[in-house]
Amino acid sequence: MGWCHAGSRSDGVALWLSGTSRDIQRVFVTHGLKRPRVQYSATIEDALTAVVDVVDDGAVV
């Protein structure tokens, strides 16, 4: 989990986790993987839509 945590603090790194249950999300949050560093999506399709929206808004180059 260290690589996710360190990478999510770097400039330009976006991390979306999909299909994680609330229990698993709770474990990640306990270890510091929480919003805004990490985004959670119910499905891969939802994550891809969110990524496209962020790129379209100009937040990611």
N, C-alpha and C positions, 0 to 999 in steps of 0.2 A: 503494500500500500504506500510505501514511502515514495516511489516514483510518481504515483498519481498526485500525491500531496505536493511534492516539490514541483512537478511540472505544472500543476494548476496555478501555482504562484508566479510562474514565469510569464513574461509578456507574450501575448499572442497565442496562448494555449487555452483551448476550450475543451471541456470534458463533459460529455453527455453519457449518462448511464441509462440504459433502457431495460424494461422488464424486471426491475428490482422490486421486491416486495417491501412493504413498510418496515418489516423487521430488519431486512438487510439494509435499507436506507438508514435506519436508526443506528446500526453498527457502523456504517460509513461516517455518519454525522459525529458519532462518539469519537472517531479517529480523526476528525477535522475535515472530512470531505463533505462540505455543506455549501449551500448557495452563499454567495454567487460563484464560488470556485468551481462547483460542480452543479450541473443541471440534471434533473431526473425526468425521464419520459416513460410513459406506459409502453410504448412500442418504438421500434426502430423508425417507422414511418413518421411518428410524432417528433422524434429527435431530428430527423432529416428536415422536416418542415421548420422546426425551430432554428436549425442552423441556417437554412436558406433565408429565413426572416431576419436573422442577425446580420448576415452578409448583406442583404438588400438594404438594411437600415444604415449600412456603412460602419457598423461597429467593428467589423473584422475586415481586414484588407488582405 
